[in-house]
């Protein structure tokens, strides 16, 4: 059993007799009223998105899926190829599991947790942070300090982020995959 307060994105749960993947969950607390969790679930077989309101004490059944560490290889069109680290088998991940935005955090060789149901990938957990090279940005401004004067940058995967003005093209930066924001410069 999983408490509503322990739900997180990508987790598999059994809700009303069907396996669902948690797409999003938010804690809502309004004044003197009881707090609750507004959770968006995607049905594994139906593909339907449903919104579920759960009390903090509610519990859902844990859905048992195979969890494997896999290495990202490449993308072909909108399909993504991962290599099973145990069997070296190529596993195809469809675009509804890893969207176009999620693949921007991955470069060849990156490892992820992939959840499988009957041999099919149903969910991917990206690493919390990734280190990517800056391929395009404006030159550093002389005398610029680390204030709120961030500039646009394009990273090696095509991801666009805002970075401090003192960071130049060719340097590596750490990006938080959960928020899509710059964390720090990597030495």
N, C-alpha and C positions, 0 to 999 in steps of 0.2 A: 504494500500500500504506500502511496505517495501523498503526502499532505499538500494541500493547495499552495502553501507558502514555499514548498520546495520545488515547484514546477519551474522549468526553464526552457528556453527555446531549443527545439530539436529533440526533446524528450518524448518517448513513446508511452502512451497511456491507453488503457482500455476504458472507453466511455460508452455506456449504453450498448454493450455487446460488440462494439467495433473498435479496432485499433486506430488511434488517432496520433498525429504528431503535433506537438505544441508549436504553433507558429509564433505566438506572442502572448505574453502575460503581463498584466499591470496590477499593482496594488492600488486600490482606491480607498481613500479615507475622507469622509465628508463630515466635518464638524463633530457633533455628538452622536451621529449615526454609526452603526457598526461598520467596520471596514470589510472589504471583500476583494476578490481577485477577478478581474475581467480577463478572460482567457479566450484566445482564438485557437481552435483546433482544426486540423485538416484530416479528413477521413482517408485512411490508407487505401482502401479499395474503391470507395466512391469518388474520392478527390474533392468532396464538398468541404467548404469552409463553414464552420459554425462558431457562434459566440456563446460562451458559457460563463455564467456568473457563479462563482464558488465562494462559500464562506471560508474564513481562515481555518476553520476546524474540519472542513470537508476533506475526504480522502478519495483518491482514484486508484484503481488497480494498475499495477505496473505491467506493461506489455513487454514480453520477453522477445527481444530481437538480437540477432547476432551483431556484435560490435567488433569491427576490425580496424586496425591501423593500416591506412593505405597511402600510397605516394601518388601525388598528382603527376601525370605524364604530359598530356596535351589536350587541346580542344579541337574538335573537328565539327565545324558549323556550330550548332547549339548543343551538341553532345560533348561530354567531357570524359576523358579516359583516365582511370586510376589503376595503379598496380597493387595487387594484394601482396603485402610484404611477406606472407608465409608461403604462398604457392606460386608467386610471380605471375599470376594470371591477370589478364587485362579485364577490368570491370568497367562497364559503360554506365555512366551516370546521366540520366535524362535532364533536360533543362528545368523541369518542374521541381527537381530536388536541389539543384545548384543553379541559381539564376545568373543572368549576365553580370549583375553587380557583384555577386559572390565570387565569381571566377577572377575578378580584377585583383583579388587579394592573393591569388595563387601564382607561383611561378614553378617551372618544372623542378621536381624533386621535393616539393613541400609535402609534409605529412599531415593527414587529417584523420579524424575518427569517422568512419562510415558505418551506418546502421543498415543491416540487411534483413529482409523478410522474404522467405522462400527464394533466396538467391538474388533478389532484386534490391537495389539500393533505394532506401526510403528517406534517409536523412543524413546530412553531413554536418559535422561540427568542425568549424575552422579553428585554427590556433587563435588564441586571444590577441596576439600581436604578430606582425610580419615585418621583415626588414627588406625594403625595396630601394632601388637606385633612382635618383632623380634624373630624368632624361631631358627635361625641358623646363626652364624657369627664367625669369628675368635676372640679370646680374645683381649681385649684392650692392646695396646702397652704402656708400662710405659714411661712417659714423652712425649707422643704424643700430639700434639697441633692441633687445628682446621685449618690445612693447606690443601693443595690439595692432601693429601695422603689418599684418601677415600678407604674403603674396601667393599667387597661384603657382602650382607646380604640377607637372605631369610625370608620373612614375613609369618604370619600365614595363608594367603590365597595362598601361593606359589609364590607370586610376588617376583622378584629379583631386588634389588636396590643397589646403592652405597651410603654408609653412612660414616660420619666422624669416625676416629679410636677410639674415646673415648666412643662410645656407645656400650653397651654390650647386649648379649642375654637376653631376658626377658623384655627389656625396650620397650616402645611404641614410635613410630615415626609418624610424620605427612607427608603424601605423597600427592603431587599435581597430581590429576587424569588427568589433561590436558597434562602435560609433562612427568609424570611418575617419577619425581625426588623427592628426599628427601627435605623437607622444614625445619623441626625442630624436636627436641626431645620433647616429651609430658611428662609433669610432672605428 
